[in-house]
C-alpha cells in the first residue's frame, strides 16, 4: 500500500520534555497518566519503573511524584509541596501559561472564559488556578455562554489543543457583547502545525490513519479534521487496530499522529500499512 | 413610488447630543465640522450663529470653541485649555472611550492597532492620545499589518463607525501571531443597528437611497452594505440629488440614513420619493 506521512505529526515539545523528565526520574510515580498514550506509559513502567497512580490519596512519600504534562489542580500541587513530597514537575510550559493567566486575571477581577473540555485534566488544572471559581466559564460552544451573565471585564484562554478557528468563534461572540476582552491565544503551535498538515494530507489521501490514544484530545481533533476531507479516516492506537479490509480499492494512505504518540508506535503502523 | 424606511436609521446619540450642545452655545465656533452633514451645519449657523473654523490658528478667544463629535487631537485640546480658551466639548462619549484606551494602553507599553481610516478626524484624534506615536498602527486591512513588526503586547481598538465583521478579521490576524491581544470593541452600537437594518431592507428593496453627507464615514459604510444586496443603491445628500430615472421599473425604494443625517433632510427625501 502506498502511504504518506503528514509533513508534521507526533510528539510535541511538551511530551518529549515530559518523557525525558520521567526517564530521568526512575522509580517515581506519576499522578494520572504522564501523557495520553498507554503504550508509552507501559514502556516507561517497564524500562524505568515509572509507576502510575490515579488516586491522590494513594500517593506516598516513598516515591518522587512526577506531575503529568497536562498539569494538576492547584490545591493538589500545594498539598504535595506543603507535605514535603518530592515533586518533579513535567507540566508542559504551554499549559503552565494558561494556569498563570487564569490566576492573574482572576485576581484582577476578570471573568474567565476557558475554551475547552471541562472534564479534561488540563482544563481542570487551569480552572483550579482561578481565585473565584464562580466566575470561571468552561465552554466548547458559544451556546454555553448565553445567559451566563458575564460581567464587563472578560479574559479568555484556550485549552492548548483546540482549533484556532473555533477559538475565534468564542472570541467573536464575547466581543459582540463585551466592551473589552483580553484574549490569550494559548493554543499550542505544535497542535496547529499537526492539524494543518493533517488537513492538507487528508485532502490528497483516500484513507487516513491517525495514530494516537483514544483519550488524547489532540488526536481526536486530528481525526475530526481528517474526516471532513476524507470519509475513510480511522483512529488507531497501534498497528493491531488496523483492518486490512479498510484498504480495498484505495490508492494512498495518509498517516498522521497525535502529539502524545511515540515514534516507535508510528513506525509499527507504517510497517503494517507498507505490507498491505 | 412605494418606499420603506429602515427599522433603524439616522441620528445617533452622539450626534443628537452634539447638536443640543451647539444649540445651547450660540455665537460659538466649531473647530472642524461639528458633524459630517453640511446642511445641519448650515442650519446651526443660520439659527444659532454657530460658526465653523477649519484652521486651528484662526480660533480666537472671542468665541467659545465647540469640540466636534469626532474629537480633536490631544495637543490641540491641551493648547486651547492652556491658553484659557472657553471650550465646550461635544466629543461623542463613544469617541472619548478609544482616546482613553489609546492613552492608557500606550502608557502601559502596548503597541496600539487602530482599525480605521488614518485621515478621518476621529482616528487622528484617537491616535494623538498615544504616548509613543511610533507604536501606533492605523490599518483598514490585515495586509497593512504584515511586516509592521508588532511586539508581543498588542491592544486593538476600532473607529466607532466600522463594521464588526471586518474588525474581527483584524483581531483574528493579530491573535494568530500574538500571544495576548487586548481587544476593545469600540464600535458604536448605533452604527451596527443602522447597518443591520440597512442590510435587511436592501435585500427586499430594488432601489436603495442612503441619505447622508459624502464625507460621512458611517454613511459610506451604509452605502457599501446596501450595494452588496441591491445594485441600485445611491448616496444622496438631499432630495435635490435624486434623479427620477433611477426609479423606472422599480417597485420598492428602501431608505436609510447616516448617523449624522438630520430628520428634516430625510423627510424631504421621503416626500420626493413618495411623489415619484
Interface residues (C-beta under 8 A of the other chain):
Chain A: X97 X164 X167 X168 X171 X172 X175 X176 X178 X179 X180 X181 X182 X183 X184 X185 X186
Chain B: X97 X164 X167 X168 X171 X172 X175 X176 X178 X179 X180 X181 X182 X183 X184 X185 X186
